[in-house]
Amino acid sequence: MPSPGTIVTVCTANICRSPMAAALLQHALAAQPEPLRSLQVISAGVAARGGEPASENSVTALKKVGIDLSAHHSQPLTQEMLDQALVVLCMTESHRAMIQVQAEPVPKNLFLFREFMPGNGEKEIGDPYGGPLRIYEMARDEMVEAIPALLEHLKTLLPPSTPA
């Protein structure tokens, strides 16, 4: 189960986008100073079955950037995850809407993964499921592009670290 301060990435089945997003964000956080570095990222799906492996193309797309997703197993999104999350990051507006309808209480920090991107570009990350590897790579690259703005937003949610 998540610990308080966990970031939850959410997609539909938790086998393509949200596991890639979680792994990419965890990798980026590892290079940050505290307290960002200590944040944990998990992924879940609004319509996931538990125990499914990540899609082969998701594993391949991340392997190409040096991240191993082969141990991932899907899990359904739970109210406990939402309650303990520092932030919940959805891939699309439909994922956010499902959480807003089903969660009680609705998490206050419920955003799209690309919501903090400057400008009027596309904020949703489309579902690559069943598509060729290049579609998964495009989804991966959309996530990578969003991470700097996302990290800046996360900094605003955390207390500043005090020097030891």
C-alpha positions in Angstrom: 0.0 0.0 0.0 1.1 3.6 -0.6 2.8 5.6 2.1 1.6 9.1 2.8 3.1 11.4 0.2 3.0 8.8 -2.5 2.4 9.9 -6.1 -0.2 7.8 -8.0 -0.2 7.6 -11.8 -3.5 6.4 -13.2 -4.6 5.0 -16.6 -7.2 2.5 -17.6 -5.7 -1.0 -17.2 -2.4 -0.2 -15.6 -0.4 -2.0 -18.2 0.8 0.8 -20.6 0.7 4.5 -19.7 0.6 4.6 -15.9 3.4 2.1 -15.3 5.6 4.0 -17.8 4.7 7.3 -16.2 5.5 6.0 -12.7 8.8 4.6 -13.7 9.9 7.7 -15.6 8.8 10.0 -12.8 10.5 7.8 -10.1 13.7 8.0 -12.2 13.5 11.8 -12.5 12.8 12.1 -8.7 15.9 10.1 -7.9 18.0 12.9 -9.3 16.3 15.6 -7.3 17.2 16.9 -3.8 15.2 16.0 -0.8 12.3 15.9 -0.1 11.5 15.2 -3.8 14.0 12.3 -3.9 12.1 10.4 -1.2 8.7 10.5 -2.9 7.5 7.1 -4.0 5.5 6.7 -7.2 3.1 3.9 -7.8 0.6 3.3 -10.6 -2.9 1.9 -10.8 -5.8 1.6 -13.2 -9.4 2.7 -13.0 -10.4 -0.5 -14.8 -7.4 -2.7 -14.0 -7.2 -6.4 -13.2 -4.6 -7.2 -10.6 -1.4 -9.0 -11.6 -1.2 -8.3 -15.3 2.3 -7.6 -16.7 3.2 -4.4 -18.4 2.6 -4.5 -22.2 5.6 -5.7 -24.2 5.8 -2.4 -26.0 5.8 -0.4 -22.8 8.7 -2.5 -21.5 10.6 -2.0 -24.8 9.9 1.7 -24.9 11.4 2.2 -21.4 14.2 -0.2 -22.0 15.3 2.1 -24.8 15.8 4.9 -22.2 17.5 2.6 -19.6 14.5 1.9 -17.4 13.4 -1.7 -16.6 9.6 -2.1 -16.4 9.6 -5.9 -16.7 8.7 -6.6 -13.0 5.5 -4.4 -13.2 2.2 -6.0 -12.3 -1.1 -4.2 -12.7 -3.3 -3.2 -9.8 -6.7 -1.6 -9.5 -6.9 2.0 -8.1 -8.3 1.9 -4.5 -9.7 4.6 -2.2 -6.8 3.9 0.1 -4.3 4.9 -2.6 -6.3 8.1 -3.3 -6.6 8.9 0.4 -2.8 8.6 1.0 -1.6 10.2 -2.2 0.2 13.5 -2.3 -0.8 13.8 -5.9 -2.9 11.7 -8.3 -1.8 12.0 -12.0 -4.2 10.9 -14.7 -3.4 10.3 -18.3 -6.8 11.6 -19.6 -9.8 13.7 -18.5 -11.9 10.5 -18.6 -9.7 9.0 -15.9 -10.0 12.1 -13.8 -13.8 12.1 -14.3 -14.1 8.5 -13.2 -12.1 9.2 -10.0 -14.3 12.3 -9.4 -17.4 10.2 -9.7 -16.3 7.2 -7.7 -14.0 8.5 -5.0 -15.2 9.6 -1.6 -13.6 11.9 -0.8 -12.2 13.0 -4.2 -8.4 13.7 -3.8 -7.7 17.4 -3.8 -4.5 17.1 -5.9 -6.0 15.3 -8.9 -4.3 16.4 -12.1 -3.4 15.3 -15.6 0.2 14.2 -16.0 0.7 16.9 -18.6 -1.5 19.6 -16.9 1.5 21.8 -15.8 2.9 22.0 -19.3 3.1 25.6 -20.5 1.1 26.7 -23.4 -2.0 25.3 -25.0 -0.6 22.0 -26.2 -2.3 18.6 -25.7 -2.7 17.8 -22.0 -3.9 14.2 -22.4 -1.7 11.2 -23.2 -3.5 8.9 -25.6 -3.7 5.1 -25.1 -1.1 3.3 -27.1 -2.6 -0.1 -26.3 -2.4 -2.5 -29.3 -0.5 0.0 -31.4 3.0 -0.3 -32.8 6.1 0.5 -30.7 6.4 4.0 -32.1 3.0 4.9 -30.5 4.3 3.8 -27.1 7.5 5.7 -27.7 5.4 8.8 -28.5 3.5 8.4 -25.2 6.8 7.9 -23.4 8.2 11.1 -24.9 5.0 13.0 -24.0 5.6 11.9 -20.4 9.2 12.9 -20.4 8.4 16.3 -21.8 5.9 16.9 -19.0 8.3 15.9 -16.1 10.2 19.2 -15.6 6.9 21.2 -15.2 5.5 18.4 -13.0 8.6 18.5 -10.8 8.2 22.3 -10.4 4.6 21.8 -9.3 5.5 19.0 -6.8 8.0 21.4 -5.2 5.1 23.7 -4.3 3.3 20.8 -2.5 6.2 19.9 -0.2 7.6 21.8 2.7 11.1 23.1 2.0 13.9 20.9 3.2 15.9 22.2 6.1 19.7 21.8 5.8 21.1 19.2 8.2 
